[in-house]
Amino acid sequence: MDALATVTYAGTKKNLVESGMVADTPAISGNKVKVVLEFPRDTDPFLKSTVKAAEAAIHYHVSNDVEVEIVTEFKSKARPADEQLLPGVKHIVAVSSGKGGVGKSTVAVNLAVALARLGYSVGLLDADIFGPSIPKMMGVENEKIYSVNKDGRDLILPLEKYGVKMLSIGFFVAPTTATLWRGGMACNALKQLIADADWGELDYFILDTPPGTSDIHLSILQMLHLTGAVIVSTPQQVALADARKGIDMYQHEKVNVPILGLVENMAWFTPAELPQNRYYIFGREGCKRLAEEMHVPLLAQLPLVQSVCEAGDGGAPVVTNIDSMSGQAFLTLAQAVVTVVNRNEKK
């Protein structure tokens, strides 16, 4: 118990004993010690790091020869499947970037539509509360959102277009009005878009997250079991420095979300009249080198093509034109994501 009292639980900033997390007196049998730790919920982001710290503390303060078994219990028991957030969703993928302006939303939208084109049932959530762009990029800015009563609950009914179900805070605020909310209000709005919507059965649920690392990201990590994250960056060093921070957030021991891979966006510029030419405006293969350094897959290198911008502004993602070079590039990206997800599941 003295050893466990040296371990601080990040959720309360107090040690395990003061936090009342040692559920029972540690059981000692010869050289074996069994400790039962009670966490607030089964999705606790600090669970793994706390368990490791408790085991290390016993080895340090008692003996390295002690065989430590730590059992975890939860005050909030795992809810039945029909009560969990997104119970009908198989895979939840966060599309993230360390900084804004690297084309993260473009990648998220085209990835979602590409997955639908491959035959998967797909949902797309605009989690960028302060800068929603999915309504415009999907051509549904003027659409109205309705609710549906299901099992006695009024649920938001996601819009559907290009085979993708979608929601965004942009559907509920005027396009020209700034969203002046504190972090708590934004997180609550995001939770409503997730928990109080009729998403139904989905193979993939794509999250277009805000740039950087913020309260929104922490809320997502606490609410959902992410299958993995896709990190988007341009090849330039300034963007790559921020991409490293995004990777570190997901790989942190307190989070431990797999990085499915990197996407190098605007990898080169190709003019429409010279489709075979490549001009490396933002540097060359920066994401490829970062992927090798971080030991994660490079999922795709996407060119800077005028049609991608025009398609996004026009509300028809470029992947809807599967005969185009960019459309094929996004289909290849979607296939790469599916391959990595399936491979990780088999591990």
HELIX and SHEET records of a PDB file:
HELIX    1   1 LEU A    4  THR A    6  5                                   3    
HELIX    2   2 LEU A   47  HIS A   61  1                                  15    
HELIX    3   3 ALA A   81  GLU A   83  5                                   3    
HELIX    4   4 LYS A  104  ARG A  117  1                                  14    
HELIX    5   5 ILE A  134  MET A  137  1                                   4    
HELIX    6   6 ILE A  169  PHE A  171  5                                   3    
HELIX    7   7 GLY A  183  ALA A  195  1                                  13    
HELIX    8   8 ASP A  215  MET A  223  1                                   9    
HELIX    9   9 GLN A  237  GLN A  251  1                                  15    
HELIX   10  10 GLY A  286  MET A  294  1                                   9    
HELIX   11  11 GLN A  306  ASP A  313  1                                   8    
HELIX   12  12 VAL A  318  THR A  320  5                                   3    
HELIX   13  13 MET A  325  LYS A  346  1                                  22    
SHEET    1   A 2 THR A   8  TYR A   9  0                                        
SHEET    2   A 2 LYS A  14  ASN A  15 -1                                        
SHEET    1   B 3 ALA A  27  SER A  29  0                                        
SHEET    2   B 3 LYS A  32  ARG A  41 -1                                        
SHEET    3   B 3 GLU A  67  SER A  76  1                                        
SHEET    1   C 8 LEU A 159  LYS A 161  0                                        
SHEET    2   C 8 VAL A 164  SER A 168 -1                                        
SHEET    3   C 8 VAL A 122  ASP A 126  1                                        
SHEET    4   C 8 LEU A 202  ASP A 208  1                                        
SHEET    5   C 8 VAL A  89  SER A  97  1                                        
SHEET    6   C 8 GLY A 228  SER A 233  1                                        
SHEET    7   C 8 ILE A 259  PHE A 269  1                                        
SHEET    8   C 8 LEU A 298  LEU A 304  1                                        
SHEET    1   D 2 TYR A 146  LYS A 150  0                                        
SHEET    2   D 2 ARG A 153  LEU A 157 -1                                        
END                                                                             
